[in-house]
Amino acid sequence: MATKSFNIPIKNKVRLLVIIILLMIVLISGVILYNFSTVKGNAQLSASYASHIICSCRYIQGRDLEDCEKDFEPGMELVTLSDDSENKRLTASILFLSEAVAEYRGNFGCIQLSETEIDAL
C-alpha cells in the first residue's frame, strides 16, 4: 500500500506564508485600532502623572532629575522627561501619543498646564 505524498511546490509555500503574515498584520492592526482610545488615555495619564511627580521632586524636594526618575512606577519606561530649570517647568511625553507639562509656582506647588497654556509657551 503506497502512501500519498503531498508535495507543495515552493512557490505555493511562499505564497501561503505571505498570506498568513498579511492576515496576522491585519489582525494585530485591528486590535490596536480597536483599543487605541484606551492606549491613548493611559499614555496621557502616565505623562501627566510623571510631569507632576517629577516636577514636585525637582522643585519642591530639590533632587536631581536622575534621582527623581527612580520615583517612576513600573511600566513607565516609555515616558521621556525634559526639564526647563530656568522656568521651573517639566515636560513628560510618550512618543506620538501624549505630552504633559507641570510648572512650579511657588506656594501653589507644581501645577499641570492646560493645552492652551502649553500652546502659548
C-alpha positions in Angstrom: 0.0 0.0 0.0 1.5 3.3 -1.1 1.2 6.4 0.9 0.4 9.7 -0.9 3.0 12.4 -0.5 1.7 15.9 -0.6 4.4 17.9 -2.2 3.5 21.5 -2.3 5.6 23.5 -4.8 8.0 26.1 -3.2 6.1 28.9 -5.0 2.8 27.9 -3.3 4.5 27.6 0.1 5.9 31.1 -0.1 2.5 32.5 -1.3 0.8 30.7 1.7 3.4 32.1 4.1 2.9 35.7 2.7 -0.9 35.3 3.1 -0.5 34.2 6.7 1.8 37.1 7.6 -0.6 39.6 6.0 -3.5 38.2 7.9 -1.5 38.4 11.2 -0.6 42.1 10.4 -4.3 42.9 9.7 -5.4 41.2 12.9 -2.8 42.9 15.0 -3.6 46.3 13.4 -7.3 45.8 14.1 -6.7 45.0 17.8 -4.5 48.1 18.1 -7.1 50.4 16.4 -9.9 48.9 18.5 -8.0 49.7 21.7 -6.5 53.0 20.6 -8.6 55.2 22.8 -7.6 53.2 25.9 -3.9 53.2 24.9 -4.0 57.0 24.3 -5.8 57.6 27.6 -3.3 55.5 29.5 -0.5 57.4 27.8 -1.9 60.8 28.8 -2.4 59.6 32.4 1.2 58.4 32.5 2.6 61.6 31.1 0.5 63.8 33.5 1.5 61.7 36.5 5.2 61.8 35.5 5.3 65.5 34.9 3.6 66.3 38.2 5.6 63.9 40.4 8.9 64.7 38.8 8.2 68.5 39.0 7.5 68.1 42.7 10.6 66.0 43.2 12.8 68.6 41.4 11.5 71.9 42.6 9.9 71.1 46.0 12.3 68.4 47.2 15.3 69.8 45.3 16.5 66.5 44.0 18.4 65.9 40.7 16.4 64.7 37.6 18.2 61.4 37.5 17.4 60.8 41.2 13.7 61.7 40.6 13.4 59.2 37.8 13.7 56.5 40.4 10.2 57.5 41.6 8.6 56.2 38.4 6.1 53.4 38.8 6.8 50.1 36.9 5.6 50.3 33.3 6.5 53.9 32.8 9.7 53.2 30.9 8.3 54.9 27.7 7.9 58.3 29.4 10.7 60.8 28.4 11.4 63.9 30.5 12.5 67.3 29.6 13.5 69.8 32.3 13.4 73.6 31.8 15.1 74.7 35.0 15.0 78.4 34.1 11.2 78.4 34.1 10.9 75.6 36.7 8.9 73.6 34.2 9.0 69.8 33.5 7.6 68.1 30.4 6.8 64.4 30.2 5.9 62.8 26.9 5.3 59.5 25.3 6.3 59.5 21.7 3.4 60.2 19.3 0.8 59.7 22.0 0.8 62.4 24.7 2.6 65.2 26.4 2.0 66.9 29.8 3.7 69.9 31.3 3.9 70.7 35.0 5.2 74.0 36.3 6.4 75.0 39.8 4.5 78.1 41.0 5.7 78.9 44.5 3.1 78.4 47.2 0.8 76.6 44.8 3.4 73.9 44.2 3.6 72.1 40.8 0.5 72.5 38.7 -0.5 70.9 35.4 -0.6 73.3 32.5 -3.7 73.2 30.2 -3.4 72.7 26.4 -3.9 76.4 25.8 -1.1 77.2 28.3 1.2 74.7 26.6 0.4 76.1 23.2 1.3 79.6 24.4 4.7 78.5 25.5 
